[in-house]
Amino acid sequence: KQVSFHIGQNQVIRFALKQFFINYTGKLIFHGSPYDCKVLIWELFKDHPRDYAGMLHGLHTMFRNLEDTKILAYLALNTTTVLSLKLKDLAFEYTGNYALDDIHDITKIIPDDLLIYNSTDTAATWFVYNMYKPVVMREQNDVYENIFRPALKVITQMELCGMPLNMGQVINTEYELDDIAQFHAKAIKDDSIVIEFKSALRQMEADKARLDEEFTKLYKEHA
């Protein structure tokens, strides 16, 4: 059997889920929060693509007390070698391989199997959190709290609407960069070495053209 909801049921469930996030005062723990929160904000808090007020409400709601186990694992493991930060890989020793083939389309999964999968996902997230949170608190808590955690909210907003730009400043910067480029281009053009090289190059081309002309003339005379 498949998961099947009426539109009315979907609306009720989404409303209840939104109210949960608004009223919940505890800690939210995600693995890869920008992706999950981006989807939740888009589906629960935004009424249309340009609903920036709803987007900001969702951002402030979701990130007011949020931690991310992917970032915790990244900082705790702190290696330059190739490393998988996927939740299933990080928690494999605890959960084993619990992947489902049709997870990209949950309507194809039996509800009981989906609930077991989600429960295992939750257990895996807690396992990674309990393993790496103490390590980060001992060694890199300042970096985590003051750089990485705040950046998650900014990254999510950027993914929802793109990077906001002040077009007036963009135009001013364009003019400044154009002036800098012209200044340096003129400096290169007026440099004595460049002038000498251009003169030598022109002479070389003139000599080549003269030799070509003399060769053509001699060829015609002896043809």
BELQUIQUI-V823807 format. One record per helix or strand. SS is the DSSP state (~ for helix, > for strand). FROM is the first residue (numbers start at 1). TO is the last residue. If there is no record, write none. Layout:
SS;FROM;TO  SS;FROM;TO
This chain:
~;7;23  >;28;30  ~;33;45  ~;52;62  >;66;68  ~;69;77  ~;87;90  ~;92;95  ~;106;108  ~;111;139  ~;141;161  ~;167;189  ~;192;222
